[in-house]
């Protein structure tokens, strides 16, 4: 702790006992077992200490010291702000007994500004400006986020023309401390809006933001809103309710799902005939998140079940749960015992990373009809897309130099890294991304809205059909091997006809002079033998799992794939293509094993590619195979690659780049 507030703490970092009696605000925040944190601001759930609110208050008090010196606040102005900051969060604290007492008095503890104001008045007898500032604490920020009407600042108007205080100066300093206490970045983004709104308050102008503006603030990931969405919020939500933790709970749902949740909530409120002013989504926000690899993630297993309910509320596995108390409706979802066990299993299976568990997850979710589509990966979609964005970009950068014409298509856009590169290099071209996964398209649209991109995306599968209109360049970057590996055609998976179909439809989608640009895996010519010597038994165990689970290379007889496994020397001997496929799966590690083992990276040799395009009538502009340096750089730490005479050899080529023209 910095600045003058160090005197609140002893050498062990604990609040000094003798200060608690004279500072009830400090006692409430210190002596509490109530952990009340907005999940939106957390890096991980497990990082919670229970002291987050206390430390936030001290951070705002430290910031006040900085602002006081910079803006030359008077001692009276500083005292008003300091009292406000000290007391504005007390409703989040208190012992269980104390909180029960507050509840019995009707203090709405989850609407902490209102409850904290009453607790302050109860302790001090003061109902003047500090009481009013606590009561309106954070509302300016909530107005800017679209959660609350500007008219909620009305209590401040009483002091707007008070010559004894500079309300504008106080509000600006107070809100800077409040918002910077959360994040300097947020303050930098909103300080102009804060100053503008404060100016309006001082001028007695509580002009409301438009419903469309508020909706855009509430749902920043949405690309556009229908008039019916705007009308719904304008008529049914904004005039009647204040929204709490809306974005924290609902940011991963689309507008149709959000409206369904709100309509269910309104139905319960109307049926209860109780007076409700606040819609509080904190219970749902707390319920939706869990830790994976030390970081907070949305629980996609819960989300898929909720999505199913929102499509058909008659299902028995989950139900919306609305609790009404102290003029607040608390929104959450409750799962059946079967669903709770299913969710727990999926979370633990995901952490194991084994293929058998992943298959079990898919089977179970399909049994209940919870997956969106056949391409719904369920677990760790965001991590997978992030990984796709982080892989070696050397050849990915180079291939876009071959783009021609006005319209370029990135097939299987994944995390969107190539879309960004295309947009940056060719700002005047029309850039379109396609993917067969609804999840990927949804995530990309959110990225587009969040980062302000001009490219567009759509669901499309080249295996099934060509594009609706002709384009000039089509890029297949590390996607054809996935088409080969996952498309379930007449001959099952790993059928080269799926690749040929995709390329044929792409060729038919080109204008004359248009190009297909490919960067992908390449198959090794011949049936040479290679040996791997692992540095540890774990590598050999990985290989044994791999040969059990890998279903590709159908053109190689099973008895020719692996010729020998020696546990004593930690060596394996096999066909060069089997060894190559294993090596380029092994480099991804255990975390990605369940996905990567299902893929065959090389399906055409370079000559087979050339022959196919020649028969298609294409002109080959460029064709080369290469070894991505990242593979040996990583694998050399874990193994040595040898020929059949135990001589160390180079790795087989991993990738090829092919450009053809129509």
Long-range contacts (C-beta under 8 A, 24 or more apart in sequence): 1-58, 1-62, 2-62, 3-61, 3-62, 3-65, 4-65, 5-58, 5-61, 5-62, 8-58, 15-54, 23-86, 24-123, 25-86, 25-87, 25-90, 25-120, 25-123, 26-86, 28-90, 28-93, 28-94, 28-98, 28-119, 29-53, 29-54, 29-57, 29-89, 29-90, 29-92, 29-93, 30-54, 30-93, 31-93, 31-94, 31-95, 32-92, 32-93, 32-94, 32-95, 33-95, 33-96, 34-92, 34-93, 34-94, 34-96, 34-99, 36-92, 36-112, 38-245, 38-248, 38-282, 38-285, 39-248, 39-285, 39-286, 39-288, 39-289, 39-296, 40-245, 40-247, 40-248, 40-251, 40-285, 41-182, 41-183, 42-289, 42-296, 43-295, 43-296, 44-291, 44-294, 44-295, 44-296, 45-289, 45-290, 45-291, 45-296, 46-291, 46-294, 53-89, 53-92, 53-93, 54-93, 56-89, 56-181, 56-182, 57-85, 57-86, 57-88, 57-89, 59-181, 60-85, 60-177, 60-178, 60-180, 60-181, 61-85, 61-86, 61-177, 63-176, 63-177, 63-180, 63-181, 64-173, 64-177, 67-173, 67-176, 67-177, 68-173, 71-169, 71-173, 73-169, 73-173, 76-165, 77-165, 77-166, 77-169, 77-170, 77-173, 80-129, 80-130, 80-133, 80-165, 80-170, 81-133, 81-170, 81-173, 81-174, 81-177, 83-130, 84-130, 84-133, 84-134, 84-137, 84-174, 85-174, 85-177, 85-178, 87-116, 87-119, 87-120, 87-130, 87-134, 88-112, 88-113, 88-116, 88-133, 88-134, 88-137, 88-138, 88-178, 89-116, 90-116, 90-119, 90-120, 91-115, 91-116, 91-119, 103-326, 106-326, 107-326, 108-278, 108-325, 108-326, 108-327, 108-328, 110-244, 110-280, 110-282, 110-328, 110-330, 111-242, 111-244, 111-278, 111-280, 111-326, 111-328, 113-137, 113-138, 113-139, 129-159, 129-165, 132-156, 132-158, 132-159, 133-170, 133-174, 137-178, 138-178, 140-171, 140-175, 140-194, 140-197, 140-198, 141-175, 141-178, 141-179, 141-190, 141-194, 142-242, 143-197, 143-209, 144-190, 144-193, 144-194, 144-197, 144-217, 145-217, 145-218, 145-247, 146-209, 146-213, 146-214, 146-215, 146-216, 146-217, 146-218, 146-243, 147-218, 147-242, 147-243, 147-244, 147-246, 148-242, 148-243, 149-208, 149-238, 149-239, 149-242, 150-197, 150-200, 150-206, 150-207, 150-208, 150-209, 151-206, 151-208, 152-242, 153-197, 153-201, 153-206, 154-206, 156-201, 157-201, 157-204, 157-206, 160-201, 160-202, 160-203, 160-204, 161-204, 167-201, 167-202, 168-198, 168-199, 168-202, 171-198, 171-201, 171-202, 172-198, 211-238, 214-238, 218-243, 218-246, 218-247, 219-247, 219-250, 219-251, 219-255, 219-258, 220-247, 220-251, 220-449, 220-450, 221-251, 221-445, 221-446, 221-449, 221-450, 222-254, 222-255, 222-449, 223-445, 223-448, 223-449, 225-255, 226-255, 229-255, 229-259, 232-259, 232-262, 236-262, 236-266, 237-262, 237-279, 240-277, 241-276, 241-277, 241-278, 241-279, 242-277, 242-278, 242-279, 243-278, 243-279, 243-281, 244-278, 244-279, 244-280, 244-281, 244-282, 244-328, 245-280, 245-281, 245-282, 245-284, 245-285, 246-279, 246-281, 248-281, 248-282, 248-285, 249-281, 249-282, 249-284, 249-285, 249-288, 249-331, 250-281, 250-284, 252-288, 252-298, 252-303, 253-303, 253-307, 254-442, 256-310, 257-307, 257-310, 260-310, 261-310, 261-320, 261-331, 264-313, 264-320, 264-322, 265-320, 265-322, 265-329, 265-331, 268-320, 268-322, 268-324, 268-329, 269-322, 269-324, 269-329, 272-324, 274-324, 274-327, 275-327, 276-324, 276-327, 276-328, 276-329, 277-327, 277-328, 278-327, 278-328, 278-329, 279-328, 279-329, 279-331, 280-328, 280-329, 280-330, 280-331, 281-331, 282-330, 283-321, 283-323, 283-330, 283-331, 283-332, 284-331, 284-332, 284-333, 287-332, 287-333, 290-347, 292-350, 292-351, 292-380, 292-383, 297-380, 297-382, 299-343, 299-347, 300-378, 300-379, 300-381, 301-342, 301-343, 301-346, 301-347, 301-361, 301-365, 301-370, 301-378, 301-379, 302-333, 302-335, 302-343, 304-365, 304-370, 304-371, 304-372, 304-376, 304-378, 305-335, 305-339, 305-343, 305-368, 305-370, 306-333, 307-370, 307-372, 308-368, 308-369, 308-370, 309-333, 317-368, 342-368, 346-378, 346-379, 350-379, 350-380, 353-590, 353-591, 353-593, 353-594, 354-593, 354-594, 355-545, 355-549, 355-593, 355-594, 355-597, 355-598, 357-594, 358-594, 358-595, 372-438, 372-439, 373-437, 373-438, 375-436, 375-437, 375-438, 375-439, 375-440, 375-486, 376-437, 376-438, 376-439, 377-437, 377-439, 377-595, 381-439, 381-440, 381-443, 382-443, 384-592, 384-595, 385-414, 385-415, 385-416, 385-440, 385-443, 386-415, 387-415, 387-592, 388-414, 388-415, 388-417, 388-478, 389-414, 389-415, 389-416, 389-417, 391-630, 392-628, 392-629, 392-630, 393-417, 394-628, 394-629, 395-519, 395-626, 395-628, 395-655, 395-657, 396-421, 396-477, 396-519, 397-421, 398-657, 399-475, 399-477, 399-517, 399-519, 399-657, 399-659, 400-425, 400-426, 400-475, 400-517, 402-473, 402-515, 402-517, 402-621, 402-622, 402-659, 403-429, 403-472, 403-473, 403-475, 403-515, 403-517, 404-472, 404-473, 404-513, 404-514, 404-515, 405-429, 405-471, 405-472, 405-473, 405-511, 405-513, 405-514, 405-515, 406-430, 406-472, 407-432, 407-471, 407-472, 407-473, 408-432, 408-471, 408-472, 408-473, 408-474, 408-475, 409-433, 409-434, 409-467, 409-471, 409-473, 409-474, 409-475, 409-509, 410-434, 410-475, 410-477, 411-462, 411-474, 411-475, 411-476, 411-477, 411-479, 411-502, 411-506, 412-436, 412-476, 412-477, 412-478, 412-479, 412-482, 412-483, 413-440, 413-444, 413-457, 414-440, 415-443, 416-444, 416-447, 416-448, 416-453, 418-475, 418-477, 419-444, 419-453, 419-455, 419-457, 420-453, 422-455, 423-453, 423-454, 423-455, 427-454, 431-455, 431-456, 432-456, 432-457, 432-458, 432-471, 433-457, 433-458, 434-458, 434-459, 434-460, 434-462, 435-459, 435-460, 436-460, 436-461, 462-501, 462-502, 462-503, 462-505, 462-506, 462-509, 463-487, 463-498, 463-501, 463-502, 463-505, 464-501, 464-505, 465-505, 466-505, 466-506, 466-508, 466-509, 467-509, 470-509, 470-510, 470-511, 470-514, 471-509, 471-510, 471-511, 471-514, 472-510, 472-511, 472-513, 472-514, 472-515, 473-514, 473-515, 473-516, 473-517, 474-506, 474-509, 474-510, 474-514, 474-515, 474-516, 474-517, 475-517, 475-518, 475-519, 476-502, 476-503, 476-506, 476-516, 476-517, 476-518, 476-519, 476-520, 477-517, 477-518, 477-519, 477-520, 478-519, 478-520, 478-521, 479-520, 480-518, 480-520, 480-603, 481-520, 481-521, 481-599, 481-600, 481-601, 481-602, 481-603, 482-599, 484-600, 484-603, 485-552, 485-598, 485-599, 485-600, 486-598, 486-599, 493-551, 493-552, 494-551, 494-552, 494-553, 494-554, 494-600, 494-603, 496-603, 496-604, 499-603, 499-604, 500-612, 503-612, 503-613, 503-616, 504-616, 507-616, 507-618, 507-662, 510-662, 511-662, 512-662, 513-661, 513-662, 514-661, 514-662, 515-621, 515-659, 515-660, 515-661, 515-662, 516-618, 516-658, 516-659, 516-660, 516-662, 517-658, 517-659, 518-609, 518-656, 518-657, 518-658, 518-659, 519-655, 519-656, 519-657, 520-601, 520-655, 520-656, 521-584, 521-600, 521-601, 521-602, 521-603, 521-654, 521-655, 521-656, 522-602, 522-604, 522-605, 522-606, 522-609, 522-625, 522-653, 522-654, 522-655, 522-656, 523-577, 523-602, 523-603, 523-604, 523-605, 523-608, 524-576, 524-577, 524-580, 524-602, 524-605, 524-652, 524-653, 525-605, 525-607, 526-576, 527-556, 527-560, 527-575, 527-576, 527-577, 528-575, 528-576, 528-643, 529-563, 529-573, 529-574, 529-575, 529-576, 529-643, 529-644, 530-573, 530-574, 530-575, 530-576, 530-579, 530-580, 530-641, 530-642, 530-643, 530-644, 530-649, 530-652, 531-571, 531-572, 531-573, 531-641, 531-642, 531-643, 531-644, 531-646, 532-571, 532-572, 532-579, 532-582, 532-583, 532-639, 532-640, 532-641, 532-642, 533-569, 533-570, 533-571, 533-639, 533-640, 533-642, 534-570, 534-571, 534-572, 534-638, 534-639, 535-570, 535-637, 535-638, 535-639, 535-640, 536-570, 536-638, 537-567, 537-570, 539-570, 539-586, 539-638, 539-639, 540-565, 540-567, 540-570, 540-572, 542-586, 542-590, 542-593, 543-572, 543-582, 543-586, 545-593, 545-597, 546-582, 546-585, 546-586, 546-597, 547-578, 547-582, 549-597, 549-598, 550-581, 550-582, 550-585, 550-597, 551-598, 552-581, 552-599, 552-600, 553-577, 553-578, 553-581, 553-600, 573-644, 576-652, 577-602, 579-641, 579-652, 580-651, 580-652, 580-654, 583-631, 583-635, 583-641, 583-651, 584-631, 584-654, 586-635, 586-638, 586-639, 587-630, 587-631, 587-634, 587-635, 601-654, 602-654, 606-656, 606-658, 609-656, 609-658, 610-658, 613-658, 613-660, 617-662, 618-660, 618-661, 618-662, 619-660, 619-661, 619-662, 620-658, 620-659, 620-660, 621-659, 621-660, 621-661, 622-657, 622-658, 622-659, 623-656, 623-657, 623-658, 623-659, 624-656, 624-657, 625-653, 625-655, 625-656, 626-653, 626-654, 626-655, 626-656, 626-657, 627-651, 627-652, 627-653, 627-654, 627-655, 628-654, 628-655
